[in-house]
Amino acid sequence: MKLVLVWLGGTNQPCVLLSATNVAQAQSSWTPVATNAVGPNGWFTNSRPVKPGDPQQLYLCPSRIIN
């Protein structure tokens, strides 16, 4: 099973998909799980594996990384 994430961003801009298990933790401590550039059409797509029993994962693709 997989989760497909699709979002719209700035054309050809870098993008980092972040993941965490706690929405309250500081963004600077979220783990990068994918790095790529948004395509020329503005869309970015990424697939993440989902396994029964794995802890809940939250995903964020910020317009900029906040430290």
C-alpha positions as protocol buffer text, in pm:
chain_id: "A"
residue {
  index: 1
  type: MET
  ca { x: 0 y: 0 z: 0 }
}
residue {
  index: 2
  type: LYS
  ca { x: 122 y: 353 z: -64 }
}
residue {
  index: 3
  type: LEU
  ca { x: 21 y: 711 z: -2 }
}
residue {
  index: 4
  type: VAL
  ca { x: 52 y: 942 z: -303 }
}
residue {
  index: 5
  type: LEU
  ca { x: 110 y: 1306 z: -216 }
}
residue {
  index: 6
  type: VAL
  ca { x: 48 y: 1570 z: -484 }
}
residue {
  index: 7
  type: TRP
  ca { x: 85 y: 1943 z: -438 }
}
residue {
  index: 8
  type: LEU
  ca { x: 126 y: 2260 z: -641 }
}
residue {
  index: 9
  type: GLY
  ca { x: 438 y: 2470 z: -602 }
}
residue {
  index: 10
  type: GLY
  ca { x: 653 y: 2728 z: -775 }
}
residue {
  index: 11
  type: THR
  ca { x: 769 y: 2606 z: -1115 }
}
residue {
  index: 12
  type: ASN
  ca { x: 1118 y: 2450 z: -1102 }
}
residue {
  index: 13
  type: GLN
  ca { x: 1158 y: 2550 z: -735 }
}
residue {
  index: 14
  type: PRO
  ca { x: 1328 y: 2314 z: -488 }
}
residue {
  index: 15
  type: CYS
  ca { x: 1098 y: 2127 z: -255 }
}
residue {
  index: 16
  type: VAL
  ca { x: 1165 y: 1921 z: 58 }
}
residue {
  index: 17
  type: LEU
  ca { x: 897 y: 1685 z: 188 }
}
residue {
  index: 18
  type: LEU
  ca { x: 919 y: 1661 z: 569 }
}
residue {
  index: 19
  type: SER
  ca { x: 776 y: 1393 z: 798 }
}
residue {
  index: 20
  type: ALA
  ca { x: 708 y: 1365 z: 1171 }
}
residue {
  index: 21
  type: THR
  ca { x: 489 y: 1168 z: 1410 }
}
residue {
  index: 22
  type: ASN
  ca { x: 397 y: 1468 z: 1627 }
}
residue {
  index: 23
  type: VAL
  ca { x: 241 y: 1777 z: 1469 }
}
residue {
  index: 24
  type: ALA
  ca { x: 348 y: 1987 z: 1771 }
}
residue {
  index: 25
  type: GLN
  ca { x: 721 y: 1928 z: 1726 }
}
residue {
  index: 26
  type: ALA
  ca { x: 924 y: 2216 z: 1583 }
}
residue {
  index: 27
  type: GLN
  ca { x: 944 y: 2216 z: 1203 }
}
residue {
  index: 28
  type: SER
  ca { x: 1324 y: 2222 z: 1228 }
}
residue {
  index: 29
  type: SER
  ca { x: 1311 y: 1873 z: 1384 }
}
residue {
  index: 30
  type: TRP
  ca { x: 1091 y: 1713 z: 1115 }
}
residue {
  index: 31
  type: THR
  ca { x: 1277 y: 1458 z: 900 }
}
residue {
  index: 32
  type: PRO
  ca { x: 1333 y: 1522 z: 528 }
}
residue {
  index: 33
  type: VAL
  ca { x: 1201 y: 1219 z: 337 }
}
residue {
  index: 34
  type: ALA
  ca { x: 1215 y: 1349 z: -21 }
}
residue {
  index: 35
  type: THR
  ca { x: 1392 y: 1632 z: -200 }
}
residue {
  index: 36
  type: ASN
  ca { x: 1322 y: 1733 z: -555 }
}
residue {
  index: 37
  type: ALA
  ca { x: 1231 y: 2025 z: -777 }
}
residue {
  index: 38
  type: VAL
  ca { x: 872 y: 2112 z: -861 }
}
residue {
  index: 39
  type: GLY
  ca { x: 811 y: 2031 z: -1227 }
}
residue {
  index: 40
  type: PRO
  ca { x: 770 y: 2284 z: -1507 }
}
residue {
  index: 41
  type: ASN
  ca { x: 391 y: 2253 z: -1473 }
}
residue {
  index: 42
  type: GLY
  ca { x: 409 y: 2343 z: -1100 }
}
residue {
  index: 43
  type: TRP
  ca { x: 309 y: 1996 z: -973 }
}
residue {
  index: 44
  type: PHE
  ca { x: 516 y: 1776 z: -739 }
}
residue {
  index: 45
  type: THR
  ca { x: 421 y: 1413 z: -674 }
}
residue {
  index: 46
  type: ASN
  ca { x: 573 y: 1171 z: -424 }
}
residue {
  index: 47
  type: SER
  ca { x: 473 y: 821 z: -309 }
}
residue {
  index: 48
  type: ARG
  ca { x: 533 y: 700 z: 45 }
}
residue {
  index: 49
  type: PRO
  ca { x: 498 y: 336 z: 159 }
}
residue {
  index: 50
  type: VAL
  ca { x: 226 y: 266 z: 416 }
}
residue {
  index: 51
  type: LYS
  ca { x: 238 y: -50 z: 627 }
}
residue {
  index: 52
  type: PRO
  ca { x: -29 y: -159 z: 876 }
}
residue {
  index: 53
  type: GLY
  ca { x: 99 y: -113 z: 1229 }
}
residue {
  index: 54
  type: ASP
  ca { x: 345 y: 166 z: 1144 }
}
residue {
  index: 55
  type: PRO
  ca { x: 310 y: 479 z: 1358 }
}
residue {
  index: 56
  type: GLN
  ca { x: 104 y: 767 z: 1222 }
}
residue {
  index: 57
  type: GLN
  ca { x: 310 y: 989 z: 991 }
}
residue {
  index: 58
  type: LEU
  ca { x: 244 y: 1355 z: 919 }
}
residue {
  index: 59
  type: TYR
  ca { x: 378 y: 1525 z: 606 }
}
residue {
  index: 60
  type: LEU
  ca { x: 462 y: 1886 z: 531 }
}
residue {
  index: 61
  type: CYS
  ca { x: 603 y: 2057 z: 225 }
}
residue {
  index: 62
  type: PRO
  ca { x: 683 y: 2410 z: 343 }
}
residue {
  index: 63
  type: SER
  ca { x: 746 y: 2694 z: 101 }
}
residue {
  index: 64
  type: ARG
  ca { x: 1066 y: 2747 z: 298 }
}
residue {
  index: 65
  type: ILE
  ca { x: 1236 y: 2558 z: 581 }
}
residue {
  index: 66
  type: ILE
  ca { x: 1217 y: 2736 z: 916 }
}
residue {
  index: 67
  type: ASN
  ca { x: 1509 y: 2672 z: 1154 }
}
